[in-house]
Structures are given as structure tokens and as C-alpha cells.
């Protein structure tokens, strides 16, 4: 069990670090006339993997082990994030990560005995919403400016989703765009979760 939890912890730390770096880079190009830079960052495509790692740990070893993996991933990921990205992004990432992942653990554990897809889907969806709100608010909202300087590009005004005639700070569209991707990935991640179910079986003793 210990070696497996270490592997999960390293995977989690890697996902957090990669996402913290990629969230600073908007997706370039356009789609149907919509500027993707006003809608998405690359971090939206990697962060949902954290919920998969969390749910697999929870399924196999229970919420107690999942919390250890989350804490280990948080410590390692945020430590490297302070080096690889700006402090404000690291603080926002750490806060959102802990709260979102702990919510995922709680929801998953309550639904673990229901139909196989309900626990991972509900946990990742609820965790993603809370994570997104916390991360983008702490990273870019003016109310949290005391943590660090704001990103001028993120604060620039742009049409909502690049098409609606409502100008909002670019980070608001990023948040909505990232959340849309996370919701889609919550559904997509059910495929590898289902494929691994027969290999990663729950231990007889699940510690809460």
C-alpha cells in the first residue's frame, strides 16, 4: 500500500506542477471567429487528471489515503510552483487544490456504494466548480491584489466567451472556459476510471 500511495502522490504532484505552469499560457488561435486566448488556458487540459488520481486512490484505499495523496501533492506541487510560476498563482493553486480535492474526497466517499460512475462524476464536478472559482478569483480578482500584482493581460476587458456583447475581465472568460473543459473532462475521465476498475480494486479495509 505504501509504495502505491507514493506513486499516486508523485502523479498528483506532477499534475499540479504542470497545470500551474500551463495555466499561465492562453490557448492561441481561433475557433469559428472566437479568440481562444480569451477563453482557455492550457492548464484546463491537464488539471482534471488530478481528480482521476484522487478518485483512484479513494477507490483503492479510501478517503484517509486519498487525503495523504492530496496533501503530498499539494506540498510538492506548490513548492515547485513557487519556483516555476509567480507566488500569487502558487497560492491560488494551493488553496483551490486543497479545497476542491477534499470536497471530491468527501463526495466520492459518500457515493462510493452507488452506481460506479456516480461517485467519480459527482465528486469531480463539484470539486471542479469550487476549484475554478477559488483559483481564478485568488489569481486575478482585484480583491486579492494584496497577495501579489495582477496580470495586466488577464485584467484586460474582452467580450464574454469572445462573442457575447458583454465586456468582462479576460480572466472571467478564462474561468468559464476552463470550467467547461473540466466538466467535459469529468465525463471523459470516466473512461479510464472504468477501464482501471477491475485492476484497482478496493482494499477490504477502507479507512475514513
MARMITOR-779280 format. One line per 10 residues: their letters; for each residue x, y, z of N, C-alpha, C, O. Coordinates in steps of 0.1 Angstrom, whole numbers, plus 5000, padded with zeros to 4 digits. Atoms other than C-alpha are relative to their C-alpha. Layout:
// MARMITOR-779280
a	X,Y,Z,X,Y,Z,X,Y,Z,X,Y,Z ~ ...;
// end
This chain:
// MARMITOR-779280
xxxxxxxxxx	5008,4988,5000,5000,5000,5000,5009,5013,5000,5006,5022,4993 ~ 4992,4988,4998,5027,5025,5010,5007,5004,4986,5007,5015,4983 ~ 4994,4997,5013,5045,5022,4976,4990,5006,4990,4993,5015,4983 ~ 5010,4996,5009,5013,5026,4957,4996,5015,5003,4994,5023,4994 ~ 5003,4987,4996,5004,5057,4977,5011,5010,4996,5007,5021,4992 ~ 4989,4991,5004,5038,5072,4970,4999,5003,4985,5001,5014,4980 ~ 5002,4998,5015,5032,5066,4932,4989,5010,4998,4990,5019,4990 ~ 5012,4991,5001,4998,5083,4935,5005,5014,5004,5001,5024,4997 ~ 4995,4987,4995,5015,5112,4954,5008,5007,4989,5007,5019,4987 ~ 4991,4994,5011,5041,5117,4927,4992,5004,4988,4995,5014,4982;
xxxxxxxxxx	5008,4997,5011,5015,5116,4900,4992,5013,5003,4991,5022,4994 ~ 5008,4988,4997,4994,5142,4918,5009,5012,5000,5005,5023,4995 ~ 4991,4988,4999,5024,5165,4924,5004,5004,4985,5004,5016,4982 ~ 4997,4997,5014,5033,5162,4887,4988,5008,4993,4991,5017,4985 ~ 5011,4993,5006,4998,5172,4876,4998,5014,5005,4996,5023,4997 ~ 5001,4986,4994,4997,5202,4900,5011,5009,4994,5008,5020,4990 ~ 4989,4992,5005,5031,5214,4888,4997,5004,4986,4999,5016,4982 ~ 5002,4998,5014,5023,5210,4851,4988,5010,4998,4989,5019,4989 ~ 5012,4991,5001,4989,5227,4855,5003,5014,5004,4998,5024,4997 ~ 4997,4986,4996,5003,5257,4874,5009,5007,4990,5008,5019,4988;
xxxxxxxxxx	4992,4994,5010,5028,5263,4846,4991,5003,4988,4992,5014,4982 ~ 5008,4998,5013,5003,5258,4817,4989,5010,5002,4984,5016,4992 ~ 5011,4990,4998,4976,5280,4833,5004,5014,4997,4995,5023,4995 ~ 4995,4986,5003,4998,5310,4826,5001,5002,4985,5004,5013,4980 ~ 4999,4999,5015,4996,5303,4788,4986,4998,4994,4981,4987,4993 ~ 5012,5001,5008,4964,5311,4769,5001,4992,4988,5012,4991,4982 ~ 5000,5008,5013,4955,5288,4740,4999,5010,4989,4991,5019,4989 ~ 4999,4991,5011,4964,5306,4708,4990,4995,4989,4985,4984,4989 ~ 5009,5003,5012,4943,5307,4676,4986,5004,5002,4983,5010,5012 ~ 5014,4997,4999,4906,5310,4670,4992,4988,4995,4997,4980,4988;
xxxxxxxxxx	5009,5010,5004,4876,5288,4665,4987,5006,4997,4980,5012,5006 ~ 5013,4993,5004,4846,5300,4645,5000,5015,5003,4990,5020,5007 ~ 4999,4986,4998,4859,5335,4649,5002,5004,5015,5003,5016,5018 ~ 4998,4997,4986,4863,5332,4687,5014,4999,5003,5021,4989,5000 ~ 4986,5000,4996,4897,5341,4701,5001,4990,5012,4996,4992,5023 ~ 4998,5009,4989,4908,5311,4722,5008,5005,5011,5007,5001,5023 ~ 4992,4994,4989,4932,5333,4741,4991,5007,5010,4995,5009,5022 ~ 5010,4994,4991,4901,5350,4756,4992,4990,5007,4983,4993,5015 ~ 5009,5010,4995,4886,5317,4766,5007,4989,5008,5001,4984,5018 ~ 4994,5012,4994,4911,5290,4776,5015,5002,5003,5022,5010,4996;
xxxxxxxxxx	4985,5002,4998,4945,5283,4791,5003,4985,4999,4994,4977,5000 ~ 4996,5014,5002,4964,5251,4786,4998,4992,5013,4997,4980,5012 ~ 5001,5007,4987,4961,5243,4823,4986,4992,5001,4985,4983,5009 ~ 5013,5007,4999,4924,5233,4817,5001,4986,4995,4992,4978,4999 ~ 5000,5013,5006,4935,5202,4798,5008,4990,5009,5007,4978,5007 ~ 4992,5009,4991,4959,5188,4825,4994,4998,5014,4995,4988,5020 ~ 5004,5000,4986,4943,5197,4858,4989,4989,5003,4990,4983,5014 ~ 5010,5011,4997,4913,5172,4855,5006,4987,5003,5000,4978,5010 ~ 4994,5013,4997,4938,5144,4858,5002,4999,5015,5003,4988,5020 ~ 4998,5001,4985,4942,5153,4895,4988,4993,5006,4989,4986,5016;
xxxxxxxxxx	5012,5007,4995,4906,5142,4901,5000,4985,4997,4995,4977,5005 ~ 4999,5014,5003,4913,5109,4884,5009,4993,5009,5006,4983,5015 ~ 4991,5005,4990,4943,5103,4906,4994,4999,5014,4995,4989,5020 ~ 5007,4999,4987,4923,5113,4937,4990,4989,5001,4989,4982,5011 ~ 5010,5010,5000,4894,5091,4928,5005,4985,5000,4999,4977,5007 ~ 4994,5014,5000,4915,5060,4920,5006,4997,5014,5005,4985,5019 ~ 4995,5003,4986,4933,5064,4954,4989,4998,5010,4990,4988,5018 ~ 5011,5002,4991,4900,5068,4972,4993,4987,4998,4989,4980,5007 ~ 5007,5013,5002,4885,5038,4955,5008,4988,5005,5003,4979,5011 ~ 4992,5011,4996,4915,5016,4963,5003,4999,5015,5003,4989,5021;
xxxxxxxxxx	4995,5000,4986,4925,5027,4998,4991,5008,5009,4993,5008,5021 ~ 5009,4993,4991,4897,5050,5010,5004,5015,5002,5015,5019,4997 ~ 4997,4986,4998,4895,5087,5020,5012,5004,5007,5018,5014,5005 ~ 4988,4997,4993,4923,5086,5045,5012,5000,4992,5020,5010,4993 ~ 4989,5000,5009,4948,5076,5019,5000,5011,4990,5010,5016,4986 ~ 5001,4989,5010,4934,5100,4994,5004,5013,5005,5010,5021,4998 ~ 4996,4987,4994,4938,5129,5018,5016,5001,5001,5021,5012,4998 ~ 4985,5000,5000,4975,5119,5022,5006,5003,4987,5016,5010,4986 ~ 4995,4997,5013,4980,5119,4985,4998,5014,4996,5006,5021,4990 ~ 5003,4986,5003,4963,5153,4982,5010,5009,5007,5015,5018,5001;
xxxxxxxxxx	4991,4991,4993,4985,5168,5009,5014,4998,4995,5021,5008,4993 ~ 4987,5002,5005,5016,5152,4995,5002,5008,4986,5012,5014,4984 ~ 5000,4993,5013,5007,5165,4960,5000,5015,5002,5007,5023,4994 ~ 5000,4986,4997,5000,5199,4975,5013,5006,5004,5018,5016,4999 ~ 4987,4996,4995,5033,5202,4993,5010,5001,4989,5017,5011,4987 ~ 4990,5001,5011,5054,5191,4964,4997,5010,4989,5005,5017,4984 ~ 5004,4992,5011,5034,5208,4937,5001,5015,5003,5006,5022,4994 ~ 5000,4985,4997,5031,5242,4954,5015,5004,5002,5018,5015,4998 ~ 4986,4997,4998,5068,5241,4964,5007,5003,4987,5014,5013,4985 ~ 4994,4998,5013,5078,5237,4928,4993,5012,4993,5000,5019,4985;
xxxxxxxxxx	5008,4989,5007,5051,5262,4917,5006,5013,5004,5006,5022,4996 ~ 4994,4988,4996,5067,5289,4937,5013,5003,4992,5017,5015,4990 ~ 4988,4999,5008,5098,5283,4917,4997,5002,4985,5003,5010,4978 ~ 5003,5000,5014,5082,5278,4883,4990,5010,4996,4989,5014,4984 ~ 5010,4990,5003,5054,5304,4885,5001,5011,5010,5009,5010,5019 ~ 5000,4989,4990,5046,5336,4903,4993,4996,5013,4985,4987,5013 ~ 5005,5004,4987,5038,5334,4940,4984,5000,5001,4978,4992,5007 ~ 5014,4999,4999,5002,5345,4936,4993,4988,4993,4983,4983,4999 ~ 5006,5012,5007,4994,5317,4911,5002,4988,5009,4993,4979,5010 ~ 4997,5012,4992,5011,5292,4935,4990,5000,5012,4985,4989,5016;
xxxxxxxxxx	5009,5000,4988,4990,5304,4965,4986,4997,4995,4979,4989,5002 ~ 5013,5003,5005,4958,5304,4944,4998,4985,4997,4988,4979,5000 ~ 5000,5014,5004,4966,5270,4931,4999,4991,5012,4991,4981,5012 ~ 5000,5008,4988,4973,5255,4965,4987,5001,5007,4982,4990,5012 ~ 5013,4999,4993,4942,5269,4981,4989,4993,4993,4981,4985,4999 ~ 5011,5006,5008,4919,5259,4953,5002,4984,4999,4992,4977,5000 ~ 4997,5014,5001,4936,5225,4950,4995,4992,5013,4988,4982,5012 ~ 5003,5006,4987,4932,5216,4987,4985,4999,5002,4979,4988,5005 ~ 5014,4999,4997,4896,5227,4990,4992,4991,4990,4983,4984,4993 ~ 5007,5008,5011,4885,5212,4956,5002,4985,5002,4992,4977,5000;
xxxxxxxxxx	4997,5014,4999,4902,5179,4962,4994,4994,5012,4989,4982,5012 ~ 5006,5005,4988,4890,5175,4997,4985,4999,4999,4978,4989,5004 ~ 5014,5002,5003,4854,5181,4985,4998,4988,4992,4988,4981,4994 ~ 5001,5012,5009,4859,5155,4958,5001,4987,5009,4993,4978,5007 ~ 4998,5012,4991,4871,5130,4985,4987,4998,5008,4982,4986,5009 ~ 5012,5001,4992,4840,5137,5007,4988,4995,4992,4981,4986,4996 ~ 5011,5004,5009,4815,5134,4978,5002,4986,4995,4993,4978,4996 ~ 4997,5014,5005,4832,5103,4964,4997,4990,5011,4991,4980,5008 ~ 5002,5009,4989,4832,5086,4998,4985,4997,5003,4981,4986,5006 ~ 5014,5002,4997,4795,5092,5003,4992,4993,4990,4982,4986,4992;
xxxxxxxxxx	5007,5006,5011,4786,5079,4969,5006,4987,4995,5002,4981,4985 ~ 4992,5011,5006,4811,5050,4966,4992,4987,4999,4996,4979,4991 ~ 5008,5012,5001,4784,5023,4971,4989,5001,4990,4981,4991,4989 ~ 5010,4999,5010,4761,5036,4945,5006,4996,4986,5017,4991,4985 ~ 4995,5003,5013,4764,5031,4907,5014,5005,4997,5017,5016,5001 ~ 4986,4998,5000,4800,5030,4898,5004,5014,4995,5014,5020,4999 ~ 4997,4987,5006,4800,5063,4878,4996,5012,5008,5001,5023,5006 ~ 5005,4988,4993,4782,5085,4903,5010,5006,5009,5011,5018,5009 ~ 4990,4994,4991,4810,5089,4928,5011,5008,4993,5013,5019,4997 ~ 4989,4992,5007,4838,5099,4904,4994,5012,4993,5001,5023,4993;
xxxxxxxxxx	5005,4989,5008,4815,5121,4883,4995,5011,5009,4999,5023,5007 ~ 5005,4990,4991,4798,5139,4912,5011,5007,5007,5011,5019,5009 ~ 4989,4994,4993,4830,5144,4931,5008,5009,4992,5012,5020,4996 ~ 4991,4991,5008,4850,5158,4902,4992,5012,4995,4998,5023,4994 ~ 5007,4988,5004,4822,5181,4890,4999,5010,5011,5001,5022,5009 ~ 5001,4991,4989,4816,5196,4924,5014,5006,5004,5015,5018,5007 ~ 4987,4995,4997,4853,5198,4931,5005,5010,4990,5012,5020,4993 ~ 4995,4991,5011,4860,5214,4897,4993,5014,5001,5000,5024,4999 ~ 5007,4987,4999,4834,5242,4902,5007,5008,5012,5010,5019,5009 ~ 4994,4993,4989,4848,5251,4936,5014,5004,4998,5019,5015,5001;
xxxxxxxxxx	4986,4998,5003,4884,5248,4925,5001,5012,4990,5010,5020,4992 ~ 4999,4989,5010,4878,5271,4895,4997,5013,5005,5004,5023,5003 ~ 5004,4987,4994,4860,5298,4915,5011,5005,5008,5015,5017,5008 ~ 4989,4996,4991,4888,5298,4941,5012,5004,4992,5019,5014,4995 ~ 4987,4998,5007,4917,5296,4917,5000,5013,4992,5009,5022,4994 ~ 5000,4988,5009,4907,5323,4892,4997,5013,5009,5002,5024,5005 ~ 5002,4988,4992,4894,5347,4919,5012,5004,5008,5016,5016,5007 ~ 4988,4996,4993,4925,5345,4940,5011,5004,4991,5019,5013,4995 ~ 4989,4997,5009,4948,5346,4910,4998,5014,4994,5008,5021,4992 ~ 5002,4988,5008,4932,5376,4893,4991,5011,5005,4992,5023,5001;
xxxxxxxxxx	5010,4990,4995,4904,5394,4912,5007,5011,5008,5016,5008,5015 ~ 4994,4989,4993,4912,5428,4925,5000,4999,5015,5009,5004,5021 ~ 5001,5001,4985,4901,5419,4960,5011,4993,5006,5014,4995,5018 ~ 4989,5008,4995,4930,5396,4963,5014,5006,4996,5024,4999,4996 ~ 4988,4994,5005,4956,5421,4949,5011,5001,5011,5023,5002,5008 ~ 4990,4999,4990,4973,5422,4983,5010,4988,5000,5020,4988,5006 ~ 4992,5012,5001,4987,5387,4976,5012,5002,4990,5023,4997,4992 ~ 4990,4998,5010,5006,5399,4946,4995,5009,4988,4983,5011,4988 ~ 5004,4991,5011,5005,5421,4914,4990,4992,4991,4991,4980,4989 ~ 5009,5006,5010,4977,5415,4889,5007,4998,4986,5016,5005,4983;
xxxxxxxxxx	4995,5002,5014,4983,5402,4854,4992,5010,4991,4980,5009,4990 ~ 5006,4990,5008,4976,5431,4830,4991,4994,4989,4980,4998,4986 ~ 5007,5006,5011,4966,5408,4802,4987,4993,5005,4977,4994,4998 ~ 5012,5007,4995,4942,5388,4824,4989,5010,5004,4978,5007,5004 ~ 5010,4990,4996,4926,5420,4836,4994,5008,4989,4984,5015,4990 ~ 5005,4993,5012,4921,5433,4801,4985,4996,4997,4982,4985,4999 ~ 5014,5003,5003,4885,5436,4790,4998,4994,4987,5006,4997,4977 ~ 5002,5007,5013,4872,5413,4763,4985,4995,5000,4979,4993,5011 ~ 5013,5005,5000,4838,5401,4751,4999,4987,5007,5008,4978,5005 ~ 5002,5012,4993,4824,5373,4772,5000,4988,4990,4993,4988,4981;
xxxxxxxxxx	4998,5011,5009,4835,5340,4756,5004,5004,4986,5004,4996,4977 ~ 4995,4996,5013,4848,5361,4728,4989,5004,4990,4992,5008,4979 ~ 5011,4998,5009,4814,5365,4712,4988,5008,5005,4982,5016,4998 ~ 5011,4993,4994,4788,5379,4736,5003,5015,5002,5014,5018,5005 ~ 4997,4985,4999,4784,5417,4736,5000,5005,5014,4994,5015,5017 ~ 4998,4996,4986,4793,5419,4773,5015,5000,5003,5021,4989,5002 ~ 4986,4999,4996,4828,5431,4782,5002,4996,5014,4996,5002,5023 ~ 4996,5004,4986,4843,5413,4812,5015,4999,5000,5021,4997,4990 ~ 4986,5003,4999,4878,5409,4825,5003,4987,4994,4996,4977,4995 ~ 4996,5012,5007,4896,5383,4804,5000,4988,5009,4997,4976,5004;
xxxxxxxxxx	4999,5011,4992,4901,5361,4834,4987,4993,5003,4986,4981,5007 ~ 5014,5005,4998,4863,5357,4838,4997,4990,4989,4992,4979,4992 ~ 5002,5010,5011,4861,5341,4804,5009,4988,5001,5005,4977,4998 ~ 4991,5012,4998,4891,5320,4812,4994,4990,5010,4994,4978,5008 ~ 5006,5009,4990,4874,5307,4843,4988,4992,4994,4987,4980,4997 ~ 5012,5007,5006,4842,5299,4824,5005,4989,4990,4999,4978,4989 ~ 4995,5009,5011,4862,5283,4795,5007,4988,5007,5004,4977,5003 ~ 4993,5011,4993,4884,5263,4819,4990,4990,5007,4991,4978,5006 ~ 5010,5008,4994,4853,5251,4838,4993,4991,4990,4990,4980,4993 ~ 5006,5008,5010,4837,5240,4806,5008,4988,4996,5003,4977,4994;
xxxxxxxxxx	4991,5011,5004,4867,5219,4797,5000,4990,5011,5000,4978,5009 ~ 5000,5009,4989,4868,5205,4832,4988,4991,5001,4988,4979,5004 ~ 5012,5008,5000,4832,5194,4830,5000,4990,4989,4996,4978,4992 ~ 4999,5009,5011,4838,5178,4797,5010,4988,5004,5007,4977,5001 ~ 4990,5010,4996,4869,5160,4811,4995,4991,5011,4999,4980,5013 ~ 5006,5008,4990,4849,5149,4841,4993,4988,4994,4993,4977,5000 ~ 5006,5011,5007,4829,5128,4817,5010,4991,4993,5009,4979,4993 ~ 4990,5008,5007,4859,5117,4796,5008,4992,5009,5011,4980,5006 ~ 4992,5008,4990,4878,5106,4827,4993,4988,5005,4999,4980,5012 ~ 5007,5012,4996,4851,5081,4834,5005,4988,4992,5004,4976,4997;
xxxxxxxxxx	4996,5011,5008,4865,5060,4806,5013,4993,5006,5013,4981,5008 ~ 4989,5007,4994,4900,5054,4821,4996,4995,5014,5002,4984,5018 ~ 5004,5005,4987,4884,5051,4855,4993,4987,4999,4996,4977,5007 ~ 5007,5012,5002,4861,5024,4842,5009,4989,4996,5008,4977,5000 ~ 4990,5010,5004,4890,5006,4825,5008,4995,5011,5013,4984,5010 ~ 4991,5004,4989,4910,5006,4857,4993,4993,5012,4999,4988,5021 ~ 5008,5005,4988,4882,4994,4880,5003,4986,5003,5004,4982,5015 ~ 4998,5014,4998,4889,4957,4875,5014,4998,5005,5017,4988,5011 ~ 4987,5001,4995,4926,4963,4882,5003,5006,5014,5009,5001,5022 ~ 4999,4993,4988,4924,4988,4910,4988,4997,5009,4978,5004,5008;
xxxxxxxx	5011,5005,4992,4901,4970,4935,5001,5006,5014,5012,5008,5019 ~ 5000,4995,4986,4891,4984,4969,5006,4990,5009,5004,4978,5008 ~ 4995,5009,4990,4910,4970,4998,4989,4996,5010,4979,5003,5010 ~ 5011,5004,4991,4890,4951,5023,4997,5010,5011,4985,5011,5015 ~ 5002,4990,4989,4895,4977,5050,5002,5014,4994,5013,5018,4990 ~ 4999,4986,5005,4887,5013,5039,5000,5009,5013,4990,5008,5021 ~ 4999,4992,4988,4898,5038,5065,4995,5014,4996,5000,5020,4987 ~ 5006,4987,5002,4878,5070,5067,5009,5011,5004,5006,5023,5003;
// end
